[in-house]
Amino acid sequence: MVHIIDDEVYVLDIISVMLQRLGFQTMTFSEPEAYLAYIQSEDYQKPKLAFTDINMTCMNGYALMDKTWDIYPDYPFAIVTSDTMIPKQYSAKIQGHLVKPFRMKSLSDVISQIDYGV
């Protein structure tokens, strides 16, 4: 299972379809607050990876990762952003970085570099 958090629904749909073509099940969230509620709910299932956008309107991806890491310190995040520079305190903790705009090969490359512990 891969979770995707982005406030742009069309981006959620694109990443979800691409990941499904790569053989992954996905869950999508268009609001970071909804994702934080989900990870604290009884229905929560930890993903192999969670992709989060950085530039969201109501809460940026860095704040989402910080709040998630407060609950689950080893949470597996990859970021999706048009920014090429990632702050040092995040680059050491994230599992991957997907730069917008991207193609299927870029997504596949990020996924292939991740150790899922399988």
C-alpha positions, 0 to 999 in steps of 0.5 A: 500500500502506498499513500498519496497526499496532495491538495491537487486532485488531478495530481493525486489521480495521476500518481495513483494510476502510475503506482497502480500500473507499477503494481501498488495499491494506493490510498489518496488524501487531498487534505493533510488534516484528513491524513493525520486523522486517518493515521490516528484512526482504528482503520489505519494501515501503515503504508510501504511509502507515503508520497506527500506534496510539499506546497499545499495550501492548508498545511505544507508537506514539511509540517505534515511529515513533522506531525506524522513523525511525532507519532511514528518516528520512522514513517516512510515518506517520499516528497513530490515537489517542483523544488529541487532543493530539500532542507537538510533536516528532511533530505536525511529522513525521506525515502525519495524525492520526485520532482514535478513535472515527472514521468512514469520512469521517474516515479519507477526510479524513486520506487525502485530505490526504496528498501521495503524490508520485504 
